[in-house]
């Protein structure tokens, strides 16, 4: 365990590093923390300890989220500060946990100063944002926002069902609906940028104005497996060759759009997977994003039509399953202005930008107004062990978060 430095942004960074190793990772020597795994459970236990040390009462909701609550001087809707604690495979240690740990540091600073705002503050560590274990994302924030209906019936790559994984921690799919939160005052999420804009601007933090729309699919191609040496090229129904052509078609359509549209194939599985056998089956993911729902949807229609045309020409059966549909999510203008004022107060030039990555904030917008702060990350690198955040930038983010709360107090009182 990395020893804690003094409270503040540097401690949040150090704790992110501490949570990147055993027992908080499911991979030896690398970081992967899947929802409901032993590493995830160990991380939730440690976070609960840190929340309690910061002066919060700690509970776990029906969707397995860890919630630290700091009471205000008045009853009423809470300010929620949150992010996620799961990680992609071979990921970086700041994506998600930094926002949770800065939330804890925010409350720790208020508690140490004997300050309580007129509203309660809840710090939520969401269990599943990445969708890196089960084939759906943001399940636990969707439960909190009241938009998880129904809970998907699904299993992970090892065949463990979501129902069984939940049962192992004392939860159930049906019970997840009970995690719906009461109306909230606002939701604030701090997250690493996962891009190079802030570094290019020479700025430690930036103000997010909205989150891009997303669609995600699983595409399954079925051809005919055959001997690599005896089946002539014109007679082949090669599922992998078809998938390769489809990936290039998706890339071409996205490149030709000349906007913020992006299309990504992040995973492919091939069967039977032998060097001397023509692949008879290929399964790949397709992620399509744009700043507006209309651009995203038009591109998706074009790409999917292209995939079907390729499958037809190659004699391949194709099945396309949509696994995610997240609309573009603008941040609340009034809260964004408060965040910008807090940034300026720190002597930092306010810089606004759109997030191409998805975040729990886009789900929480169904519950309450949202605001989001980005923190500079080295080289814009994320979802990679090279992910890095400077302690000074984390300190700047913490100061902005505290300034945001002060301004929110003025609006509420």
Backbone torsions as a table, in degrees:
resi	resn	phi	psi	omega
1	UNK	NA	130.5	176.2
2	UNK	-72.0	131.7	-179.8
3	UNK	-68.0	146.2	-178.5
4	UNK	-77.6	130.5	167.7
5	UNK	-77.1	-169.7	179.2
6	UNK	-61.9	152.1	179.2
7	UNK	-54.5	146.1	178.9
8	UNK	135.9	-165.2	-177.7
9	UNK	-61.9	-36.0	179.0
10	UNK	-64.4	-37.4	178.6
11	UNK	-67.4	-37.4	177.0
12	UNK	-60.7	-42.5	178.4
13	UNK	-63.8	-44.6	-179.3
14	UNK	-62.7	-38.4	-179.7
15	UNK	-70.5	-33.5	173.2
16	UNK	-59.0	-43.8	178.4
17	UNK	-62.9	-41.5	180.0
18	UNK	-62.4	-33.2	-178.1
19	UNK	-83.3	5.5	-177.8
20	UNK	-96.2	1.0	-177.0
21	UNK	-126.4	173.0	179.0
22	UNK	-57.2	142.1	4.5
23	UNK	-89.6	16.5	-173.2
24	UNK	-96.0	7.1	176.0
25	UNK	-127.7	143.7	178.2
26	UNK	-89.5	0.9	179.6
27	UNK	-120.7	140.2	179.7
28	UNK	-76.3	118.6	176.5
29	UNK	80.9	-3.7	178.6
30	UNK	-139.8	166.5	-177.1
31	UNK	-100.3	124.0	164.9
32	UNK	-150.2	121.7	178.5
33	UNK	-128.4	95.9	179.1
34	UNK	-82.9	150.2	179.5
35	UNK	-59.8	134.0	175.0
36	UNK	71.2	13.5	175.8
37	UNK	-87.0	169.3	176.1
38	UNK	-57.0	-38.6	179.4
39	UNK	-65.3	-40.4	178.2
40	UNK	-62.9	-42.4	179.7
41	UNK	-63.0	-42.6	178.6
42	UNK	-62.7	-39.8	179.9
43	UNK	-65.7	-40.0	179.9
44	UNK	-65.2	-37.0	178.8
45	UNK	-65.0	-41.6	179.7
46	UNK	-68.0	-41.6	178.8
47	UNK	-62.3	-39.0	178.5
48	UNK	-61.0	-39.0	177.8
49	UNK	-63.6	-44.4	-179.4
50	UNK	-66.3	-37.2	176.9
51	UNK	-62.6	-44.3	179.9
52	UNK	-63.5	-41.4	178.2
53	UNK	-61.3	-30.2	-178.8
54	UNK	-80.3	-4.1	177.0
55	UNK	103.4	15.0	-178.3
56	UNK	-103.2	151.9	165.4
57	UNK	-85.7	142.4	-169.5
58	UNK	-120.5	136.9	176.9
59	UNK	-144.0	168.5	175.3
60	UNK	-121.9	128.8	-179.2
61	UNK	-86.6	179.8	-175.1
62	UNK	-70.2	-11.0	177.3
63	UNK	-101.1	9.8	176.5
64	UNK	79.5	6.5	176.4
65	UNK	-71.2	143.1	175.6
66	UNK	-94.2	127.8	-175.1
67	UNK	-124.8	123.0	171.9
68	UNK	-104.3	131.0	-175.9
69	UNK	-119.5	130.5	177.2
70	UNK	-117.9	112.8	-173.2
71	UNK	-69.1	145.9	174.3
72	UNK	-94.5	-178.3	178.7
73	UNK	-77.9	-13.5	179.0
74	UNK	-132.2	154.3	170.8
75	UNK	-75.5	160.6	177.8
76	UNK	143.0	-177.7	-178.8
77	UNK	-60.4	145.7	-176.3
78	UNK	-93.9	151.2	162.8
79	UNK	-81.2	123.6	177.8
80	UNK	-100.5	128.5	171.9
81	UNK	-114.8	126.4	-175.8
82	UNK	-158.4	169.8	170.2
83	UNK	-171.5	-169.3	-172.8
84	UNK	-109.9	160.0	-179.9
85	UNK	-117.9	-0.9	175.2
86	UNK	-80.8	164.8	-176.7
87	UNK	-138.3	150.2	170.0
88	UNK	-70.3	167.0	176.6
89	UNK	-68.9	135.3	179.8
90	UNK	56.2	42.6	-175.4
91	UNK	-94.1	-172.3	177.0
92	UNK	-100.0	162.1	-170.0
93	UNK	-89.0	-4.8	-175.5
94	UNK	-100.9	-21.1	-176.3
95	UNK	-66.2	99.5	-178.5
96	UNK	104.8	-68.6	-175.6
97	UNK	-57.6	-31.1	-180.0
98	UNK	-58.3	-40.6	179.9
99	UNK	-65.5	-38.6	177.9
100	UNK	-66.6	-46.6	-176.1
101	UNK	-69.8	-33.6	173.6
102	UNK	-68.8	-32.1	172.8
103	UNK	-61.6	-43.2	177.3
104	UNK	-63.2	-42.5	179.0
105	UNK	-64.7	-34.5	177.3
106	UNK	-60.8	-47.7	178.9
107	UNK	-68.2	-38.5	178.7
108	UNK	-59.3	-39.4	179.1
109	UNK	-66.6	-43.1	177.6
110	UNK	-62.7	-44.5	-177.7
111	UNK	-64.8	-42.4	-179.7
112	UNK	-64.2	-31.4	178.6
113	UNK	-89.2	3.8	-179.7
114	UNK	66.1	28.5	-176.3
115	UNK	-104.6	137.0	172.4
116	UNK	-133.0	124.1	177.1
117	UNK	-70.9	169.7	179.8
118	UNK	-70.3	-9.0	-179.8
119	UNK	-122.3	153.2	174.3
120	UNK	-68.3	155.9	172.3
121	UNK	-120.6	131.5	174.6
122	UNK	-119.5	128.7	174.0
123	UNK	-102.3	119.6	-177.5
124	UNK	-113.0	127.2	172.6
125	UNK	-99.8	98.7	-178.5
126	UNK	-70.7	142.9	-174.6
127	UNK	-78.8	-36.3	-170.3
128	UNK	-142.0	105.3	173.3
129	UNK	-113.9	-36.0	-172.0
130	UNK	-74.8	-28.3	-173.6
131	UNK	68.2	29.2	-175.1
132	UNK	-85.1	-10.5	175.1
133	UNK	-106.8	-53.1	178.0
134	UNK	-102.6	152.0	-173.1
135	UNK	-78.4	49.6	173.2
136	UNK	-160.9	150.3	-173.7
137	UNK	-115.6	161.2	173.3
138	UNK	57.9	35.4	-177.9
139	UNK	-65.9	-41.7	-173.1
140	UNK	-79.3	-31.1	173.7
141	UNK	-73.2	-33.2	175.3
142	UNK	-63.9	-35.5	176.6
143	UNK	-63.9	-43.3	179.6
144	UNK	-64.4	-40.2	-178.9
145	UNK	-76.4	-11.0	179.2
146	UNK	81.7	21.6	-178.4
147	UNK	-112.4	9.7	-179.6
148	UNK	-95.3	86.7	-177.1
149	UNK	-151.7	112.2	-2.0
150	UNK	-86.3	170.6	172.8
151	UNK	-72.3	127.2	-175.9
152	UNK	-61.6	143.6	173.6
153	UNK	-93.1	105.4	-172.8
154	UNK	-154.2	171.9	-179.1
155	UNK	-136.7	158.6	177.3
156	UNK	-84.8	-177.3	-175.5
157	UNK	-63.4	-24.0	178.8
158	UNK	-88.2	0.6	179.8
159	UNK	88.1	4.7	177.7
160	UNK	-76.9	123.9	-178.6
161	UNK	-76.0	156.1	176.7
162	UNK	-60.8	-39.2	-179.6
163	UNK	-60.6	-42.9	180.0
164	UNK	-68.5	-39.8	179.9
165	UNK	-64.8	-40.0	177.4
166	UNK	-67.0	-41.2	-179.4
167	UNK	-59.1	-34.4	-178.5
168	UNK	-65.0	-20.7	177.8
169	UNK	-112.5	15.7	175.3
170	UNK	80.8	24.8	179.8
171	UNK	-124.8	171.1	178.9
172	UNK	-141.3	155.4	175.5
173	UNK	-58.7	-45.2	180.0
174	UNK	-63.0	-36.0	-178.1
175	UNK	-70.7	-19.1	-178.7
176	UNK	-59.8	-27.9	178.6
177	UNK	-63.0	-23.3	180.0
178	UNK	-71.9	-9.7	-179.4
179	UNK	-80.6	-3.7	-179.6
180	UNK	-55.4	128.0	-174.4
181	UNK	-82.1	150.8	171.3
182	UNK	-65.5	159.7	177.7
183	UNK	-48.9	136.6	-175.9
184	UNK	-115.6	157.9	178.8
185	UNK	-70.2	-46.9	-177.7
186	UNK	-169.2	164.5	174.5
187	UNK	-125.8	128.4	178.4
188	UNK	-120.3	126.8	176.7
189	UNK	-126.2	128.7	172.9
190	UNK	-107.5	134.3	-172.6
191	UNK	-150.8	149.9	172.6
192	UNK	-63.5	149.4	-174.0
193	UNK	-65.1	-36.3	-174.9
194	UNK	64.1	27.4	179.1
195	UNK	-159.4	174.9	-172.3
196	UNK	-98.0	2.8	-171.3
197	UNK	-63.8	-46.1	-178.1
198	UNK	-65.9	-39.7	177.7
199	UNK	-63.3	-40.6	178.4
200	UNK	-64.0	-32.1	179.6
201	UNK	-84.3	-9.9	-176.8
202	UNK	69.7	33.9	-174.7
203	UNK	-119.3	141.1	179.5
204	UNK	-75.8	-29.2	-176.9
205	UNK	-141.7	160.1	176.3
206	UNK	-144.2	159.3	-177.0
207	UNK	-101.4	123.1	-178.8
208	UNK	-84.2	130.2	179.1
209	UNK	-96.4	-17.3	-179.6
210	UNK	176.2	169.4	-176.5
211	UNK	-122.0	135.0	-175.4
212	UNK	-64.2	152.6	175.3
213	UNK	-73.8	146.9	-177.7
214	UNK	-132.2	144.2	165.7
215	UNK	-130.8	140.7	177.8
216	UNK	-135.6	138.7	-177.9
217	UNK	-131.2	157.8	165.2
218	UNK	-116.4	122.9	-177.7
219	UNK	-108.5	126.8	179.7
220	UNK	-116.9	124.1	178.6
221	UNK	-112.6	134.2	178.3
222	UNK	-123.8	121.2	176.6
223	UNK	-120.3	-136.6	178.8
224	UNK	-133.1	120.3	174.5
225	UNK	-72.3	143.6	-179.6
226	UNK	-161.4	170.6	-178.3
227	UNK	-67.2	133.1	-176.9
228	UNK	-67.3	-21.2	-177.0
229	UNK	-101.0	-12.0	-172.1
230	UNK	-117.3	-6.3	179.5
231	UNK	-103.7	115.2	-177.3
232	UNK	-67.9	157.9	-174.5
233	UNK	-59.2	-43.0	-178.7
234	UNK	-65.3	-21.1	-176.4
235	UNK	-94.7	-0.8	-174.7
236	UNK	-81.5	145.3	168.8
237	UNK	-121.6	75.0	-170.8
238	UNK	-87.1	110.3	-176.7
239	UNK	-67.2	-36.2	-178.7
240	UNK	-71.0	-41.4	177.1
241	UNK	-61.9	-38.5	176.5
242	UNK	-64.3	-41.7	178.5
243	UNK	-63.1	-40.0	179.7
244	UNK	-61.7	-43.9	178.5
245	UNK	-63.8	-37.8	179.5
246	UNK	-65.6	-40.2	179.1
247	UNK	-61.7	-43.1	178.9
248	UNK	-66.5	-35.2	178.1
249	UNK	-65.5	-43.5	178.2
250	UNK	-62.4	-42.2	178.9
251	UNK	-63.0	-42.7	-178.7
252	UNK	-62.9	-44.4	-179.3
253	UNK	-62.5	-41.7	179.8
254	UNK	-67.6	-40.9	179.4
255	UNK	-65.1	-39.1	-177.2
256	UNK	-71.0	-15.5	-176.6
257	UNK	-69.2	-30.3	177.3
258	UNK	56.9	35.1	174.3
259	UNK	-131.2	-149.3	177.9
260	UNK	-90.2	10.8	179.5
261	UNK	-65.9	135.9	174.2
262	UNK	-136.7	148.0	176.2
263	UNK	-135.3	133.9	-172.7
264	UNK	-138.0	133.6	166.6
265	UNK	-103.9	112.1	-174.1
266	UNK	-102.7	-14.6	-177.9
267	UNK	-150.2	140.7	174.8
268	UNK	-141.4	139.8	176.7
269	UNK	-125.5	136.6	-175.2
270	UNK	-127.5	139.7	176.8
271	UNK	-132.9	146.6	4.6
272	UNK	-79.9	-9.0	173.7
273	UNK	81.3	27.6	177.6
274	UNK	-106.8	146.2	-175.8
275	UNK	-66.7	-20.9	-177.8
276	UNK	-111.7	24.0	179.6
277	UNK	-128.8	131.5	174.3
278	UNK	-65.2	128.5	-178.7
279	UNK	-62.4	127.4	178.9
280	UNK	-97.8	-11.2	-178.2
281	UNK	-148.1	138.4	174.5
282	UNK	-140.9	136.6	178.7
283	UNK	-127.9	126.7	178.3
284	UNK	-139.4	156.8	177.1
285	UNK	-93.8	152.6	177.2
286	UNK	-136.8	121.4	-178.2
287	UNK	-116.9	124.8	-177.9
288	UNK	-124.9	128.6	-177.3
289	UNK	-138.0	149.6	174.2
290	UNK	-158.9	162.7	-178.2
291	UNK	-69.3	-18.4	177.8
292	UNK	-128.6	150.7	177.8
293	UNK	-60.5	-39.5	-175.4
294	UNK	-63.9	-45.7	179.3
295	UNK	-65.8	-40.9	177.9
296	UNK	-61.0	-48.0	-175.6
297	UNK	-66.8	-38.9	178.5
298	UNK	-65.1	-42.1	178.8
299	UNK	-66.0	-41.7	179.5
300	UNK	-60.9	-42.6	179.1
301	UNK	-61.5	-41.6	179.9
302	UNK	-66.9	-43.6	-179.0
303	UNK	-66.2	-46.2	-177.7
304	UNK	-65.3	-36.7	175.8
305	UNK	-63.0	-39.6	177.9
306	UNK	-65.1	-39.4	178.2
307	UNK	-63.0	-43.3	-179.1
308	UNK	-65.9	-37.6	178.9
309	UNK	-65.3	-39.9	177.8
310	UNK	-65.1	-43.8	179.2
311	UNK	-60.8	-43.1	-179.5
312	UNK	-63.2	-43.4	-178.6
313	UNK	-66.4	-32.5	-177.6
314	UNK	-93.6	-0.7	179.6
315	UNK	71.6	33.4	-179.0
316	UNK	-106.9	140.7	170.6
317	UNK	-79.6	139.8	-178.5
318	UNK	-131.1	135.2	174.2
319	UNK	-127.4	130.7	-178.3
320	UNK	-121.1	117.9	-179.9
321	UNK	-112.0	124.5	175.8
322	UNK	-83.2	126.3	-178.0
323	UNK	-110.6	-19.0	179.1
324	UNK	-144.6	141.3	173.9
325	UNK	-145.0	98.2	-178.0
326	UNK	-116.6	118.0	-179.0
327	UNK	-71.3	157.3	173.9
328	UNK	-57.4	141.8	-173.6
329	UNK	-128.8	98.1	176.4
330	UNK	-71.9	141.0	174.0
331	UNK	-74.5	156.7	-177.8
332	UNK	-66.2	125.5	-176.7
333	UNK	-59.3	-41.2	-178.4
334	UNK	-66.9	-43.2	178.0
335	UNK	-67.1	-36.4	177.8
336	UNK	-62.3	-38.5	176.9
337	UNK	-65.1	-40.1	177.1
338	UNK	-62.3	-41.7	179.8
339	UNK	-65.3	-40.5	178.9
340	UNK	-63.7	-40.6	178.0
341	UNK	-63.6	-37.4	178.4
342	UNK	-67.7	-36.1	176.0
343	UNK	-64.8	-48.1	-178.8
344	UNK	-61.0	-35.4	-179.5
345	UNK	-61.7	-27.2	179.1
346	UNK	-84.3	5.6	-179.0
347	UNK	76.4	20.2	180.0
348	UNK	-104.1	131.6	178.5
349	UNK	-64.4	121.5	179.3
350	UNK	-63.5	131.7	-179.8
351	UNK	-135.1	121.8	-178.7
352	UNK	-101.3	143.1	179.4
353	UNK	-153.4	159.3	177.6
354	UNK	-96.0	142.8	176.6
355	UNK	-90.5	121.6	173.0
356	UNK	-81.1	-19.4	177.0
357	UNK	-87.7	151.0	176.6
358	UNK	-83.8	152.1	-179.3
359	UNK	-145.6	161.9	177.6
360	UNK	-58.4	-25.0	-180.0
361	UNK	-58.2	-34.3	-178.2
362	UNK	-69.3	-27.1	175.9
363	UNK	-79.8	-42.0	-177.2
364	UNK	-67.2	-15.3	177.4
365	UNK	-61.8	-20.4	176.6
366	UNK	-74.0	-17.7	-178.0
367	UNK	-97.9	-38.8	-172.5
368	UNK	-163.0	168.9	175.3
369	UNK	-61.9	146.8	-175.9
370	UNK	-124.3	152.8	171.7
371	UNK	-138.2	151.8	-176.3
372	UNK	-144.9	136.7	179.7
373	UNK	-118.5	130.8	175.5
374	UNK	-98.9	144.9	175.5
375	UNK	-114.4	135.8	-179.9
376	UNK	-58.3	137.5	172.7
377	UNK	-125.6	142.8	-172.2
378	UNK	-59.9	123.6	178.0
379	UNK	69.7	3.7	-175.5
380	UNK	69.1	15.4	-174.0
381	UNK	-84.7	132.4	175.9
382	UNK	-149.1	168.7	-173.5
383	UNK	55.6	42.4	-172.4
384	UNK	-160.0	142.3	179.2
385	UNK	-59.5	-19.6	179.8
386	UNK	-77.7	-3.0	178.2
387	UNK	-52.4	132.4	-175.4
388	UNK	-149.3	138.9	175.9
389	UNK	-129.4	133.8	176.6
390	UNK	-78.0	142.6	179.3
391	UNK	-59.9	-35.1	179.9
392	UNK	-64.7	-36.2	177.8
393	UNK	-69.6	-36.2	176.5
394	UNK	-66.1	-38.2	175.2
395	UNK	-61.5	-41.9	178.7
396	UNK	-62.4	-41.8	179.1
397	UNK	-62.7	-41.5	179.4
398	UNK	-62.4	-42.9	178.5
399	UNK	-62.0	-39.1	178.7
400	UNK	-66.3	-41.8	179.6
401	UNK	-61.6	-41.9	178.1
402	UNK	-66.4	-38.5	176.8
403	UNK	-66.1	-35.9	176.5
404	UNK	-62.0	-43.9	-179.6
405	UNK	-63.3	-41.4	177.4
406	UNK	-58.7	-42.7	-179.3
407	UNK	-71.3	-34.2	176.8
408	UNK	-67.4	-35.7	175.4
409	UNK	-58.3	-44.4	-179.8
410	UNK	-62.5	-31.3	-179.8
411	UNK	-78.3	-29.6	-176.6
412	UNK	-85.0	-39.3	-174.0
413	UNK	-77.7	NA	NA
